[in-house]
Structures are given as C-alpha cells and as structure tokens.
C-alpha cells in the first residue's frame, strides 16, 4: 500500500510500507534491533519533518507497545501506522 508522505517544503514522496520500514531500519546505527529516540529523530529529519523531536515523542506514544522507550523491529508496523495516520498525509 503506497503512502504519500508530505515532506516539509519538498512536497510529497510516495513510499510503500516496506520502504518506510527499511528507512527506519537504516537508522538503527548500532545494529541492536531497536530505534532509540535519536535514531528515530534522524529518520524523521530525513523524511523532512519540521518538528522531529515532537514526532519522536508522538511515535513512541503510539508505537512503543512495550514501554521501553525505543522502537523494536517487532514494533515497526505500529510506527509505520503512526507515520501514515498521525504524522503525514496518505493517498
């Protein structure tokens, strides 16, 4: 299912759910299978978010299902749902 993501002033880019998951996984710089707040922030910066720190807090609220303060690979589906439902426009 393609997602049309509004990226700051750069317009819309279209991603599949798999592409968004891959984008977030790329930001797991230490390879621990978890996205820290800083790693998530850098992913949202790459997506063109005007408020990446706020996006991190909201994404953790919606996607951090076990409450450990990070997003694991098992929680990426929830993170992608957040990006589509609350963070950006979907077409």
Secondary structure as UniProt FT lines:
FT   STRAND          2..6
FT   HELIX           8..10
FT   STRAND          12..16
FT   HELIX           17..26
FT   TURN            29..30
FT   STRAND          34..35
FT   HELIX           37..46
FT   TURN            47..48
FT   HELIX           52..63
FT   TURN            65..66
FT   STRAND          71..72
FT   HELIX           73..75
FT   HELIX           76..82
FT   HELIX           83..87
//
